[in-house]
Every structure is written in structure tokens, then in C-alpha cells.
Amino acid sequence: MTNDDFVIDVTRIREEAQQKMTDGAVTATYGLDPGRVIAVLNDVVATEIVCWLRYTRHAVSATGIDRAQVAAEFTEHAAEEMQHALRAAERIAQLGGEPDFDPATLAKRAHTDYTTPSGTDLKAMLENNLLAERIVISTYQEIARWIGDHDPTTRRLIESILEEEEEHADDLTDLLAG
């Protein structure tokens, strides 16, 4: 079949859509197990909440001569991490799942951990957050590859979050170098 032969059977699609009105965003052409995607996205939610918690703690407890600049960066990153969690949770709901915000399991499901350096050492905080960002970058790249063309909406969501996580890593690297 060449590109010139491409034809969409709109009649068939309309009939299938009519029969599955209550299935929401998941159509017959979805291509993945929605339950598995929801589970992966719930791990993303947990990861982003743990990152929000860590950045927030570091923003509040940072001290030293560079405190204002570093704390401002941590605060900005924390806000973006919370938005990532909310965006992933919204996608879970679109796919017919329940976002899992259970505090008892967040740390177990997160790709990163909450480990924070003792005290208020800015360099250690920056390194701790950079390590977490690098872990998130790698895991989200793997998620995007796994999703592939099977769920373009979720893949684009993960890729847009990934883009911001890469910016976070750049910001932290610059702060460590400066």
C-alpha cells in the first residue's frame, strides 16, 4: 500500500465509536494495555511528588551565601514537579484509572528517593537533585520508547515532562559550576 492508497473507513470508525461511547479516551486502536500504562503513570505521579517534596525541603532549609539564588531555583523546580504530577494524574483519569496519591506508598513507587543531605550544604543539595533529575531523565526516556506510537498522547506528555526535567538538570549543572 502506498501513501496514495491510504483511505480511512470513517463508516467503520463511526460505528465502533457509537458502540463504545462509555470507554472514554481508550479506543479499539489504543494499542497498549491501559492498566499497565496507568500503573506506569502512577509511578510517574509518585516520582514527581517525591521530587516536589525534596526540592521544597531544600528550598526551605538552604543556607549560605548563595542561598537566595539556589532556593529560588529549588522553588521553581518544585512547582514544575508538582505540575508534572498533576498532568500525569489527569492522563490516568482520562485512561479510566485512579491516580494514586497514597502517601504510604509514594516513596516505594517513585523512581527517585527522598534522600537529602543532612544539614544545609548547598552543594550536596544540588548534587542530590541533579542525581534525581538524571534518574528521571533516563526512566522517562525508557517510558517514551516503550509507549512508542501506541499512545501518542501519553508519549507526548512524558516527552514534555522529560524536556523540563532536562532543563532542570542543566540549571543544576550550571549552579554547581558557578
LINTAMO-V228023 format. One record per backbone hydrogen bond with DSSP energy under -0.5 kcal/mol. NH is the residue of the N-H (numbers start at 0). CO is the residue of the C=O. Records with the same first field share a line. If there is no record, write none. Layout:
# LINTAMO-V228023
NH: CO  CO
This chain:
# LINTAMO-V228023
4: 1
5: 2
8: 6
9: 7
12: 8
13: 9
14: 10
15: 11
16: 12
17: 13
18: 14
19: 15
20: 17
22: 19
23: 20
24: 93
25: 22
26: 24
29: 26
33: 31
35: 32
36: 32
37: 33
38: 34
39: 35
40: 36
41: 37
42: 38
43: 39
44: 40
45: 41
46: 42
47: 43
48: 44
49: 45
50: 46
51: 47
52: 48
53: 49
54: 50
55: 51
56: 52
57: 53
58: 54
59: 55
60: 56
61: 57
62: 119
66: 63
69: 65
70: 66
71: 67
72: 68
73: 69
74: 70
75: 71
76: 72
77: 73
78: 74
79: 75
80: 76
81: 77
82: 78
83: 79
84: 80
85: 81
86: 82
87: 83
88: 84
89: 85
90: 86
91: 87
92: 88
93: 89
94: 90
95: 92
96: 91
98: 96
100: 98
104: 101
105: 101
108: 104
109: 105
120: 117
121: 119
124: 120
125: 121
126: 122
127: 123
128: 124
129: 125
130: 126
131: 127
132: 128
133: 129
134: 130
135: 131
136: 132
137: 133
138: 134
139: 135
140: 136
141: 137
142: 138
143: 139
144: 140
145: 141
146: 142
147: 143
149: 146
154: 150
155: 151
156: 152
157: 153
158: 154
159: 155
160: 156
161: 157
162: 158
163: 159
164: 160
165: 161
166: 162
167: 163
168: 164
169: 165
170: 166
171: 167
172: 168
173: 169
174: 170
175: 171
176: 172
177: 173
